[in-house]
Amino acid sequence: MNSLVSDTDDAPQADAGVAPKALMKGRQTRAAIVEAALALASQIGLEGLSIGALAEVTGMSKSGVFAHFGSREELQISVVREYHAKFEDEVFRPSLKAPRGLPRLHMLFDRWLKRVSVEIDSGCIYISGAVEFDDRPGPVRDALVDMVNTWQHALERAIGVAAAEGHLRADTDAPQLLFEIHGLILALHHDARFLRHAGAEERARTGFERVLAHWTAPRRGN
């Protein structure tokens, strides 16, 4: 490796200019492939992804796509990570601008609800992935579980902070409340996407307010 650099005086200058450009182009190409793969997986599921199908969608050769991932499994994991990154950007990070406690918990649920509502026609990778990989051990399932656990832990922390701020009762059962909130999202996805029931989003909002009311701390002075 070092001998290639030291063979000529011009080699370092060429590497300095060309290598970063090639690296950047490679990263841009990979990002474009992952974006196309995410759109495809939203329609046909992670199991439907293949190097061949993605090559057809992107207009690239199979070898060109394969060079960026090396395997179908690595491609699927990259899609899971990309979906999670977008989920954090659209749901989690904006919610941190809300005041600590109940306002932030409301914001987290509201943005999550809106994202699921938008995904009714395309599909949620977390939900469809859970169906596809619930009984299939392996790296793809591990990646999905890790991402969903990360989100659930963030929600559970928000519930704990709401209790610490006095917005929810001190004896609030955070895991139980998390379970019920997550259940509302799953019910929304099922009723709106599968059954095509009108008003599913409003029902989810009503359910959220009801489960919160059970744990809401009484106002001071009451």
N, C-alpha and C positions, 0 to 999 in steps of 0.2 A: 504493500500500500504506500509506504513512504517513498519507495523508489520511483513510483510513478510521478510523484510531486517533484522530486529532485532531478528528474531527467533533463528538464529544460527550464530556463528562466521564465518562460512565458506561461508555464502550467499553472502556477498559483493564481495569476490574474484571471485566467480563463475559468478556473474552478470557482473563484470568488464571484464571478458574474453569472455564470451559467447554472451552477448547482442550486443557488437559492431560487432562481426562476423556475427551474425544473421541479424543485421541491414544492414551490407554491402552486404550480400548475397541477401537480399530482394531488395536492390537498384539495384544490378546487374541484378537480374531477371526481375525487372520492366523495366529497360533500354533495356534489350534484347527483351521484349515483345513489347515495343514502337517501337523499330527498325524494328521488323517484321511487326508491324501494319502499319508503314509508307510505307514499301515496298509494302504491300498489297493494301493500300489506293491509292498509285500511279498508280496501275493497275486498280482497280475497283471503286475508289472514296471513299470519306469518308462515304457516305451513304451505301456502300457495306460492311463496317466494322461491325462485330458482334463478341460477345464473343465466340460464337461457331466456327465461321470461323477461328478466331485467335488461338483458342485452337487446332484446327486441324493442322494449319500451324506450330505452335510451338511444337506440341506433348505434350501439357499440358492438364490437365483436365479443364473443363469449370469453376469449382469452384476455381481452382488455378489461372486462369486468372482473374476471377471476384474479387478475394480477393485483387488484386493489384489495381483495378480501381473502383469497386463498381457499375458501370453503363456503358452502351454503350456510353453515352454522355461524361462522363469523359474520356473514352478511346479516343474518337474523338478529344477532346480538347487537350489531351496530344500529339496526333499526330500532330496537328496544331502547337503546341509549339515546338515540336522537329524539324519539317520542318523549322520553322522560325530560330531556333538556327543554323541549318546547313546552311541556306541561309546567315545568318550574317557571319558565319565562312568562307564561300566560296566567298561571293560577297562583303559584306560591309567592314569587318575588313581589308582584304588585300588591299583594295582600299585606305585606310587611309595612306598607305605608299607613295602614289603618292603626288607630290606637290599640295598645295592648288590651287583651281581655276579650270581652264579648264582641266589640266592634270588629276585631280582627278575625274572630271565629266566624262571624257572619260573612265577612268578606271572602274568607277562604271557601265557604260553602257556596256563596253566590257565584264566584268565578268558576268553581268546579262545575256547578250546575249549568252555567252558560256554555262551558266547553263541551259538556256531554250533550247538551241540546244541539249544538252545532254539529256534533259528530253523529247525530241520529242517522243521517244519510250515508255516512262513510264508515263509521264503526270506531270503537275505542280499542286500541291495542291492548290495554290492560285487561279489559273484560274479555275480548275475543281470545287473547293469548292465554288467559286463565282456563278457558274452555278447551283450547287446543292442547295445552301442556300440563293440565292439572295432574295427570297420572303418567307423565313422561319425564322421568329424571334426566338431568343433563344440564349443560351450560346455558342453554336458551331458557329453560325453566328457572334456573338459578338467577339469571339476569332479570327475568320478569319479577320473581319473588323479591329480589333485592330492591328493585325500583318501587314496587308497591309498598313494601315495608317502610322504605324511606319516607314515602308520602304519608302513610298512616302514623308513623312516629311523629311527623311534623304536626299532624292534626291533633294527636293525643297531647303533645306539648302545649298546643294552643288552648286545649280544654283545661289543662292543668294551670296555665297562666290565668285563664278566666276565673278559675276558682280562687287562685291566690290573690287576684285583684278584688275579690268579693262580689264579682258579677254572677258567679254560680255558687251554689252551696259548698261549704267546706268538705262535706262528705260525698261530693260528686264522684260517681263511679266512672272515671275517664274511659276505661276500656269498653264499658257497656254503652256509653254515649257514642263513642267512636263506632262501635258495631252498628248502632241504630242509624247513625248518619250515613255510613257506608251502605247500609241496606237500602236507604232511600234512593241513593244514586243507582244502585243495581236495579231497583224496581222501576225507576224512571227509564233507564235504558231498555229494559224488557218491554214495558208497556208502550213506550213511544216508538221503539225501533221494530220490535217483533209484532206486537198487537196493533200498532198504529192507533192507539187510543188518544183522542184529543184531551187536552187538559192535564196531561201527565206531569208537566213541569209545575203547574200550579199546585197539584196534589203533593209533589215533592217539597215545595216551599211550605205548604201547610203542615206537612209532617215534621219538617225541621223545627218550625216554631213550637209545635206541640211537645217534641222531645226536649227542647230547650226549656220550655215552661216547667217541666217536671223538676228540673235541677236549678232553676233560677233562684237566686238568693232573694229573700224578702227585702223590700226597701227599708232603709233605716227609718225608724220612727213608727213603723207599722206594728 
